[in-house]
Amino acid sequence: MTSTTRLPATGDRVPHPARGPRPTPDAVAHWRRVRRFARTLREDLDAARRRDPAARSGVEVALAYPGLHAVWVHRVAHRMWREPALRLPARLLSQVSRAVTGVEIHPGATIGRRLFIDHGMGVVIGETAVVGDDVVLFHGATLGGKTMKRGKRHPTVGDRVVVGAGAKVLGPVWIGDDAQVGANAVVLKDVPPGSVAVGVPAKIRQKPSTAPPEPEVDDPAIYI
Ligand SMILES: CC(C)(COP(=O)(O)OP(=O)(O)OC[C@H]1O[C@@H](n2cnc3c(N)ncnc32)[C@H](O)[C@@H]1OP(=O)(O)O)[C@@H](O)C(=O)NCCC(=O)NCCS
């Protein structure tokens, strides 16, 4: 349907000269998707800027952070991967990204919002890995498989998890929300939410509580 305007002189309705025909529902849905996608990319940039104390401006982060570039390319490659006919181009795109950034993310991997890959180089994320929101991966972190069997063979990482530099998380293990994997750890078993996994093979430690210590009560009555 064309949008119209009323002529002041006659009161007749005529097609609006400036607006032209109304966009179709398909076009509206398409633009909504584009805007949502642009918002996701913007969030990735803001997350990198917030998380790296060395970042000085959005432009610097957009131009000089290979981890961010790898995440951006992955978001495109993952969309392509969902179309069976585009799987080969998606794979090639992810390999170009790997050559440029040093980060290999399989286009089939499911990545949540605001993933930050610090320093980039050497990060590997396998095809069936699932990564939650607000996750941080340092360089050399691997979310890899233990066997060559098809099917779910890579880790599932919860929200707000930190995986330290050089850490290997192998197999279809689960890393709970807010957990931390220490630098160079090799994780082969599930890590409960909020805990810390360090060492080879990784041992689980509970994070010390962040609650402030109870104030000491100095009640004169106890000296009586
Ligand atoms: C695991 C980690 C998150 C723990 O940090 P934390 O909560 O401050 O813990 P602490 O430093 O108090 O260490 C707690 C214990 O774990 C040990 N530990 C910490 N990190 C370890 C690691 N990567 N490997 C082995 N043991 C480690 C400590 O020696 C300490 O042991 P103790 O209790 O026997 O003395 C942190 O040490 C880490 O490895 N972060 C990754 C950061 C990273 O990769 N940075 C790269 C920047 S370029």
The ligand as a MOL file (V3000), in Angstrom:
LIG
                    3D

  0  0  0     0  0            999 V3000
M  V30 BEGIN CTAB
M  V30 COUNTS 48 50 0 0 0
M  V30 BEGIN ATOM
M  V30 1 C 43.4620 -19.2340 37.7200 0
M  V30 2 C 43.4040 -17.7630 38.0590 0
M  V30 3 C 42.1570 -17.1500 37.4370 0
M  V30 4 C 43.3060 -17.6930 39.5800 0
M  V30 5 O 43.3990 -16.3940 40.0120 0
M  V30 6 P 43.1070 -16.0460 41.5670 0
M  V30 7 O 41.6670 -16.3370 41.8680 0
M  V30 8 O 43.5910 -14.6620 41.8160 0
M  V30 9 O 43.8930 -17.1270 42.3820 0
M  V30 10 P 45.3320 -17.0320 43.0940 0
M  V30 11 O 46.3100 -16.3260 42.2470 0
M  V30 12 O 45.0920 -16.5360 44.4830 0
M  V30 13 O 45.7670 -18.5540 43.1610 0
M  V30 14 C 45.0350 -19.5290 43.8810 0
M  V30 15 C 45.8580 -20.7970 43.8230 0
M  V30 16 O 45.8650 -21.3260 42.4780 0
M  V30 17 C 47.2320 -21.4120 41.9970 0
M  V30 18 N 47.2200 -20.9700 40.6170 0
M  V30 19 C 46.7480 -19.8010 40.1100 0
M  V30 20 N 46.8600 -19.7740 38.7880 0
M  V30 21 C 47.4110 -20.9760 38.4350 0
M  V30 22 C 47.7540 -21.5290 37.1830 0
M  V30 23 N 47.5150 -20.8650 36.0460 0
M  V30 24 N 48.2820 -22.7610 37.1750 0
M  V30 25 C 48.4940 -23.4540 38.3340 0
M  V30 26 N 48.1790 -22.9730 39.5450 0
M  V30 27 C 47.6520 -21.7290 39.5930 0
M  V30 28 C 48.0320 -20.4710 42.8970 0
M  V30 29 O 49.3740 -20.8740 42.9870 0
M  V30 30 C 47.3110 -20.6110 44.2050 0
M  V30 31 O 47.7260 -21.8250 44.7980 0
M  V30 32 P 47.8650 -21.9830 46.4150 0
M  V30 33 O 46.4840 -21.7060 46.9510 0
M  V30 34 O 48.3090 -23.3950 46.6000 0
M  V30 35 O 48.8530 -20.9490 46.8200 0
M  V30 36 C 44.6260 -16.9890 37.5310 0
M  V30 37 O 45.7790 -17.3290 38.2660 0
M  V30 38 C 44.8920 -17.2470 36.0530 0
M  V30 39 O 45.5950 -18.1720 35.6730 0
M  V30 40 N 44.3060 -16.3510 35.1990 0
M  V30 41 C 44.5220 -16.3750 33.7720 0
M  V30 42 C 45.0480 -15.0340 33.3570 0
M  V30 43 C 45.7710 -15.0580 32.0100 0
M  V30 44 O 45.7710 -16.0050 31.2800 0
M  V30 45 N 46.3520 -13.9270 31.7100 0
M  V30 46 C 47.0370 -13.7400 30.4790 0
M  V30 47 C 47.2590 -12.2600 30.2900 0
M  V30 48 S 48.1900 -11.9110 28.8860 0
M  V30 END ATOM
M  V30 BEGIN BOND
M  V30 1 1 1 2
M  V30 2 1 2 3
M  V30 3 1 2 4
M  V30 4 1 2 36
M  V30 5 1 4 5
M  V30 6 1 5 6
M  V30 7 2 6 7
M  V30 8 1 6 8
M  V30 9 1 6 9
M  V30 10 1 9 10
M  V30 11 2 10 11
M  V30 12 1 10 12
M  V30 13 1 10 13
M  V30 14 1 13 14
M  V30 15 1 14 15
M  V30 16 1 15 16
M  V30 17 1 15 30
M  V30 18 1 16 17
M  V30 19 1 17 18
M  V30 20 1 17 28
M  V30 21 1 18 19
M  V30 22 1 18 27
M  V30 23 2 19 20
M  V30 24 1 20 21
M  V30 25 1 21 22
M  V30 26 2 21 27
M  V30 27 1 22 23
M  V30 28 2 22 24
M  V30 29 1 24 25
M  V30 30 2 25 26
M  V30 31 1 26 27
M  V30 32 1 28 29
M  V30 33 1 28 30
M  V30 34 1 30 31
M  V30 35 1 31 32
M  V30 36 2 32 33
M  V30 37 1 32 34
M  V30 38 1 32 35
M  V30 39 1 36 37
M  V30 40 1 36 38
M  V30 41 2 38 39
M  V30 42 1 38 40
M  V30 43 1 40 41
M  V30 44 1 41 42
M  V30 45 1 42 43
M  V30 46 2 43 44
M  V30 47 1 43 45
M  V30 48 1 45 46
M  V30 49 1 46 47
M  V30 50 1 47 48
M  V30 END BOND
M  V30 END CTAB
M  END
